[in-house]
Amino acid sequence: MIDLHTHTIFSDGELIPSELTRRAAVVGYRVIGLTDHGDRSNMDLIIPRLARVAKDLGNAWGLTVLPGIELTHIPPAEIAAAACEARALGARLVLCHGETLSEPVAEGTNRAALEADIDILAHPGLISEEDVRLAVRRNICLELTTRAGHSLSNGHVARLATVCGASLVLNTDSHAPGDLTPLPQARRIALGAGLTEAQFEQCRENSELLVRRLLERV
């Protein structure tokens, strides 16, 4: 399992990075992204701390740990600058909290995020076809999620991504130990969103390709 969206106690998660990564390894993860909620008020506190321990934790538990951030509820006009700042602080993986149906995310967040230097647009809600096509042009992955509430629009995202040829990844948005998802359950959630077996395997391949690209970045 590759899971590129999780949270620790550095935002609203329940676990410190060492416990989260250990539990992920036991569940069978090969790669985990630590992507706590951040804006320009706290990224300098979160990202360097995750970056400092990521390699050692990965070596200890036998998986790849990517330090990152989930840009969250940032005014759309400020997202591009926040993404650049996150990279400068050492984020290997940058997500943006999309226009989920379960939270009052500002309208225009999806578009602003897709115009910024991000890797994944998380739980993008009722994303428009125009924005999905922008994701294709910008080589940004769209997320299907196992998380309750955010997953309400999985079917919509999957359908438009399939029509437009966008890259989908499946993440958990884990905040607690029980959120970590074994591969068989991830598969069932993907199929429930309308993907075929082949499309689910493509999701997994998309995650592999993204991780490879991130690790190759200087």
C-alpha positions, 0 to 999 in steps of 0.5 A: 500500500502506498498512502500519500495523505496522513496526519500526525499530532503536528496537526489534528492526528492522534499519533506521533510520526514514529508511531504512525509510521510503525503502525503503517509498516505493520499494516503492510505499507511500503510508502507513507506521506506525512502531510499535516494540515498547514498554512503560512502560520505553521508550516515552518514548525511542521515541515522541518520536524517531519523532514528531520525524522523521515529517513531514519523512521523509514530505515527503522521500519522498512518503508519510505517516509515522505515529509510533506504538507496538506495546504488547508483552508488557505485563501485561494490567492495565497495558495501558490505562495504557500506551495512555494514556501512549503517546498523551500522548507523541505516538503517532498510532497505537497497536497492541497485540501480540495473543495470537499463536500464535508467542509466549507472550503473557499470556492476557487480553491481547486483551481488555485491549487491546480495552478500552483506547485502541488502534487495531489489535489486532495478530496476535490469534491464536485470538481469541474471538468475544466479543472480536471482537464487542468490537472491533466495539463499540470500533471497533478494527481486527483485523490480518491479517499477512504475517509468518511465524509470526504469520500462522498464525491469519490464517484464523481471524481473517478468518473471525470478523471476517467473521461478526461484522462487524469491521474488518480491516486487512492489515499486514506487521509488517516488521522487515527490508528484505525484509519490506516487501510490495508490494500484489500479494503482500499481496493474495495473502496476504489471499486465502490467509486466505480473503478474497474480492477484495471483502473484500480491497478492504474491508481496504484501505478500512478502512486508509484510513478509519483513517488519515483518522481518525488524521490528524484527531485533534488 
